Amino acid sequence: MVKINSQPVDASGLSLQTYINNAGYNLNHIAVEINGNIIPKTKYKTTQIADGDEIEIVHFVGGG
């Protein structure tokens, strides 16, 4: 089990890219941090989510 945005999620073993796609996030409007480290978008496909990871996904919102 992992925590994504403070919620328990069963995503262990998935790549970060797979989780993001399955969850419906827009890659152009997010930043991802795993265990306190910001993950570059170029690493999403090769970054595996492991049991115990704490992940934060931040959405960017435009406006005026």
PEKAWO-V692515 format. One record per residue. RES is the residue in three letters. SS is DSSP state (helix for helix, strand for strand, loop for the rest). D_CENTER is the distance of its C-alpha to the mean C-alpha in Angstrom with 1 decimal. Layout:
# PEKAWO-V692515
[[RES & SS & D_CENTER] [RES & SS & D_CENTER]]
This chain:
# PEKAWO-V692515
[[MET & loop & 13.9] [VAL & strand & 10.7] [LYS & strand & 10.0] [ILE & strand & 7.2] [ASN & loop & 8.9] [SER & loop & 11.9] [GLN & strand & 12.3] [PRO & strand & 13.0] [VAL & strand & 11.3] [ASP & loop & 12.8] [ALA & loop & 10.1] [SER & loop & 11.8] [GLY & loop & 12.9] [LEU & loop & 10.6] [SER & strand & 9.2] [LEU & helix & 5.7] [GLN & helix & 7.8] [THR & helix & 9.5] [TYR & helix & 7.0] [ILE & helix & 6.1] [ASN & helix & 9.9] [ASN & helix & 11.0] [ALA & helix & 9.5] [GLY & loop & 11.2] [TYR & loop & 9.2] [ASN & loop & 11.3] [LEU & helix & 10.1] [ASN & helix & 13.0] [HIS & helix & 12.1] [ILE & strand & 8.7] [ALA & strand & 7.8] [VAL & strand & 4.9] [GLU & strand & 6.8] [ILE & strand & 7.3] [ASN & loop & 10.8] [GLY & loop & 12.0] [ASN & strand & 11.3] [ILE & strand & 9.8] [ILE & strand & 8.6] [PRO & loop & 10.8] [LYS & helix & 10.1] [THR & helix & 12.9] [LYS & helix & 11.2] [TYR & loop & 8.3] [LYS & loop & 11.1] [THR & loop & 12.4] [THR & loop & 9.7] [GLN & strand & 10.3] [ILE & loop & 8.6] [ALA & loop & 11.8] [ASP & loop & 13.6] [GLY & loop & 13.6] [ASP & loop & 10.3] [GLU & strand & 9.3] [ILE & strand & 5.8] [GLU & strand & 6.3] [ILE & strand & 5.1] [VAL & strand & 8.6] [HIS & strand & 10.8] [PHE & loop & 13.8] [VAL & loop & 17.0] [GLY & loop & 20.3] [GLY & loop & 23.6] [GLY & loop & 26.9]]
